[in-house]
Amino acid sequence: MARVTQWGEIRHRFMANKLAVVGLVLVVLLFLTAALAPLLAPYDPLAQNLNNTLQAPGGDHLLGTDALGRDQLSRIIYGARIAVIIGLASIFLACLIGVVIGSLAGYFGKATDSVLMRIADVFFAFPLLIGAIVIIIAMGRGVAPVIISLAVFSWPTVSRLLRSSILSVREADYVLAARALGASTSRIIIRHIIPNSIAAVMAYAAFSVGSAIVAEAALSFLGVGVSPEVAEWGNMLSAAKDFLGVKDYLWVYPSIAIVLTVLGFVFVGDGLRDALDPKLR
């Protein structure tokens, strides 16, 4: 009952944050757009019409067409799918790795902590985009390589956040009681330590999905992300760079989609951070 009440309080604090609610609405709209893309898109996002290239917004093409005659609105809608898949999958994988490493480092401490944190430092030393580019060059372009490359250079932050939280709870009374009752190390970590240390990771994950979406768009813009023909926001910006100042609608609408998506996840992350803050309970 206490846990139900606690989560009710967290939900109440989150919903009381107006920006968090706005962010939640934006994120839900993104998910709905991604899920319902075949129903929402008026055209095939890959269909080319060389007789209808660079058409200004309006008429049969509300957001215009690109240099190959592809419908901009349809490509933005389908681009939401790529954003959701890469953003969620890369951060989920990063959190999975980070939670395992952070839990082991925080719980065992000493040599285990030192070795694991030095490994994390190695990955911290690489700028995200540069490290991701190296992995993608080795693996080849595609959705999976982008997900893996972003996750590989995102998990150290998760591990440090969780390690810090675990260091503050591993000597708590409920952990000591579990040890005294003969609970195994894995049970103590999974059942007692992680659930009471995961709040910071949850907020970070929400923030990081937006960052991952920006990173994957940047990789595609640089020509090392998903395949160039894929309907993806970074690809759309890359194709628009040759028409800056001439056909600005080619980059304005994909940019708006990216900005709104990032703001949505940032607002949700900010709301989660405040709602989960034990100082506010």
N, C-alpha and C positions, 0 to 999 in steps of 0.2 A: 504493500500500500504506500509506503514511504517513497519507493522508487517511482510509482505512478504519479504521486503528488509532485515529486521533484521534476519529472519531465513535463508535467502540466505547467509548473512555474516557468520552466525554460521556454515552453511554447508561448506562454503569455508574454514574457519579456521580449521574445522575438517578434511577435505580432504587434507589440506596442511600438516597435521601431519602424517608423514610416518608410525610411529608406530601405530597410530590410524587406518590407512588404513589396515595395516597388521592384526591388531586385528579384524577389521571388516570382513576381508576375512576369518579368522579362525572361527569367530562366524557364518558367513553365511555357511561355510562348515559343521560346527556342525549341524546347523538346517537342511541343506539338507540331511546330513547323517541320522539324526533322522527321517525325513519325508519319506525318500526313503529306509529305512532299509529293508523292504521285497524284494525290487528289488536289493539292493546292496549285501546283505548277501548271500554267496554261499550255506550255510547250515542252517538248523533249529538250532537256538542257544541253544535249550534245548535237542536236539537229542543226545543220548548217544551211543557210539560204544566202547564197552569194548574190542574189538579186535584191537582197534587202539588208545590206550591210550598213552599219553605223547610222541606223535610224534613230532620230531623236525620241525621247520619251513621249508617249501619247499614242492614241489610236489603238491598233491591235497589240502593241508592245508598250505596256505602261511605263516601263523603265528603259525602253529603247533596246537596240541590238548592238552587238559588238562587231569587230572587223570581219568576222566570219558569218555574220547574220544570225548568231545565236541569241535567243531571248535572255535579256539580263535578269528579269524577275525570276524566271525559272532557274537560272544558274545560282542566284542568291538563295533561293529556297532550298535547292539541293545542296548548296554549300553548307547549309546549317547541319546537314547530316554528317558531313566530314568533320565539321567543328565539334559536334557532340561526340562522335566516335573517338576522335583523336584526343580531345580534351579530357573526357572521362576515363578512357582506357589508360592513357599515359599517367595520369595522376593516381588512378587506382593501383597500377603496377608500382609506381613510386612509393605510395603509401604502404603497400604490402611489403616491399623490400625494407623500407625505412622502419616499419613497426617491428619487424623481426630483428633487425640490427640494433635498433634503439632499445628494445626490450632486453636483449642479451647484454648489451653494454651497461645499461642502467641497473639491471638486477645483480649481475655478477661483479661488476666493477673491476678494480685493480688491473691486472694484465689484460683481461678480456676487453675491458672498457678502453684501455690504451690502444690496443691493436685495432679494434673496430673503428675507433674515432680517427686514427691515423689513416685508415683506408678511406673514410669519409672525407678527410682533408684532401686526399689526392683528387677526388672527384670535384671537390669545391674549387680546386685550383684552376679548373677548366671553365672558361665562359660557356654558358649553355649553348648558344648557337654554334660556336666553333666546335665544341665537342660533338654536338648533334650532327654537324656537317661531316665530320670525320667518320662517324659510325655509318651515316647514310651512304657515303662514298664507298665504304667497305661492303655494305649490304645491298646497295642498289636502292633506287627510288621506290616509293610505295607507301601505303598507309601503315603497314606493320613496322617497317624500318623507322618511320617518323615516331610512332608510339614508343618503340624500344629506346630510341635515341633520347627522347625527352625524359623518359622514366629514369634512364641510367644516370642522368645528371640532375635529377630532381629529388631523389631519395635521401641524400645526405641531410637536407634541412628537416625532413620528417624524422629521421633517426635522432637528430640532436634535440628536437622539440620533445620527443617521447622520452629520451634519456633524461632530460632535465626534469620532466614531470615524475618519472619513476624514482629518481634519486630522492625526491621529497616525500614519496609515499612507501618506499620499500621497507621502512622501519615502523610503519603505522601499526597500531594495535591489531587490526584485522589481519594483516599479513603475518605478524608474529604469532597470532593465534592459529592461523592456518598451518604454519610450520610446526607448531607444537602438537597439532593434531595429526601430523605425519603426511600432510598433503605433498604431492610431488612438485618439483620445481615447475614443470610445464603447467600443472593445474593452478599453481599460485599465480604464475604470470598471466595465463589466459583468463582465469576466473576472477582474480582479485586486483592485479596490478594494472593491466591494460584498460579495463573498463573505468578505472578511477584516474587514468592518466591521459585518456584519449581526446579530451575536450580541445586542447590546443591543436591537435592534428586535424580534427574535423573542421575547425575554422580555417586552418592553413589550406586544407584540401579545396575548400570552396574558393578561396582566393586564387589558388594555383590553377584551377581549371581555366579561368580567364587568361592567365599568363600562358598556359600551354596553347590555347587557341591563337593567341597573338604570335607565339613562337612558331607554330606550324604554318601560319599565314606568312610569316617572314621567310621561313625556309622555302615555301613554294614561290614566293616573290623572287627569291634569289636563284630559283631554278634547281633546287635540290630537295624539294618536298615531294608531294604526290605528283603523278604524271600530269603534264601541262594541259592535256585535254579534259581532265577531270573538272567538274563544276565545283570549284573551291575558291574561297574568297581571296586568298593570296595569289592564285593563278589569275583571277580577274584583275587584281591590281597590277600584276606584272604585264598583262596584255594591254592595260590602259596607259602604261607609262609613255608609249609612243604618241599619245594623243592629248598630253597635258596642255591645258589652255585652249584646246580645240574642241574636244568632246569630253568635257569634265564629268558628265554623268557616268562615264565608264568607271571612274574611281570613286565618285562621291557615294553612290549607293552601297557598294561593298564595304566602304569605310564606315558608313553609318551602321551597317550590320555588325561589324567587328566592335565598334565602340559601344553599342547598346548591349551586346553580349558580355563584353568585359565588365561594363558597369553593373550588369545584373549579378554576375558572380561576385564582384567586389562588395556590393551592397549586402548580398546574402552572407558572405564571409564575415563582414563587419558585424552584421546582426547576430550571427552565431557566436562570434567571439564575445560580444557583450552578454548574450543570453547565457553562455556557459561559464562566464567569469564567476568563480566562487565568491569573490569579494562582494558581488551584487546579490548574493542569495540571502 
